[in-house]
Amino acid sequence: MAEETKNPAKDIPLGLVGAMAITTGCYCLLALTLCLMQPYSQIDPDAPFSVAFQAIGMDWAKYIVAFGALKGMTTVLLVSAVGQARYLTHIARTHMVPPWLAEVHATTGTPVNATVVMLVATAVIAFFTSLGILSNLLSISTLFIFMMVAVALLVRRYYVSGQTNDSDRNKLIAALVLILASSMATAAYWAAGGMGWAGYLVSVLVWLLATAFLWWGVPQARAPQTWGVPLVPWLPSASIAINTFLLGSIDGPSFVRFGIWTALLLVYYFFGLHASYDTAKAASNDGV
């Protein structure tokens, strides 16, 4: 939503960090409260707070919990709709989908067309698809995107076309390959049921050495102008490792579905019409 903020360089980091800090703090307090209400082994994974309140004789509280859960799901759906509509707007600007979806309402300043189309499409898919399948696909997509954003951050911070020499570029590639490989090895070892510490020790050590090499051995090619991610490359590298590790907890069929969808979209991208919105608009203005 950078286009809709007055001062993106300041407002977006403040909003993201602030929202995550508040959310994380609330989750920690809720988890602490739940563990104080009921022993950990007796917590119901499907309805933890409702069962916990029933266990202490506060049956009336389960209705408040249910109402809060309903409001929480509604909020998540609305936030998802906001983000998805803007993704679709940017895709429409590349002419991968009809440019009509990139139009912004003159009064509200929001992509109304993309919002309506995305809401209808997601509602239809949700109506005919299992919740478990959708949740796993959403988890894979989200974690994969977060991991790729961390990789892109490292590339952008350490590489500038025409300025970074071949030696530093090759060092960056090698470090990224090792970081990704060690993260995937850790996730695969855990998913395979590895109980020994030796496997984790090797993969984590490789990740640590690769990140340290990137920190000490490769100079940064860019410096943030206003606000930048701190602790580079450690924080982005940790993000890669954590998101990749979480991907290892998702079942195999979900990865198959994700792979099929990704392959289809890549085929559409490389063989479809994707002239840029700016180029098309410029050509239209020139009368071409």
C-alpha positions, 0 to 999 in steps of 0.5 A: 500500500505504498502508493496510498501512504503520504510518506512511505519511507517513514509510514510503512516501516513504522506501521509494519514494525508497530503492528507486528510488535503489538500483535506479537505482544498480544499473542504472548500474553494470550499464550501465557494466560492460557497456560496459567488457566490450564495445564499445557497437556490439557489444552484443546488444540481446536478450541483452547480458550473455550475449553479452558474457560469451561474447565474453570467454570466460566461457561459464559466466557466461551460466547465472548471467545466465539464472538472474538474469533468471528471478528478475528476471521472477518478482520483477516478476510478484510485485510487479505482482500485489501492486499490481494486487490492491490496485488491484482492492480499491479499485475494489471499494470503489466497487462498480464490481466485486463488493464481495466483492473488497474483503474483507480476510483477517482473519488476513493482513490482505491482499486475498486474494480480489482477489489470486487473481482478478487472478492468474487473469485476468492469467495467462489474458490473458498466455497468449492475447496476444502479449508485444509487445502486452502490454508496449506496453500496460503501458508506455502505461498506466504512463507515462500513470498517472505523467503523470496523477499529476504533473498531479494533484499540481500541481492538489492543491498549487495548487487548493483548492475554495472557497479558490482564487480564479478568477484563480489557478484560471485561471492554473493551468489555462493553465499546465497546458495549456501544459505538457501541450501543449509536452510532447506537441509535443516527443514528436510532433516526435521520433516524426515524425523531426524532426531540426532543433533549432528544433522542440525549442527552441520546445517546450522553451521553452514548457514552461520558460516555463509551468513558471516562470509556475506557479512565480512567478505562482500561489501554492500553496494547500496545504502538505504536513503531514509530507512533500511532493514537493520542487521543485514545480512543476519536478519534477512538470512534468519528470515530465509532460514525460518521461513524455509524451516516452516515450509518443511512442516507442510504436507507433500500434496500441498507442495504438489498443488503449489508447484502445479500452480506456479508452473502454470503461472510461469508459463503464462508469464513467459508466453503471455502478453506482458508489455508494461503499463507505462510502455503501453500508455506511452505508446498510446499517448504517441498515437502508436 
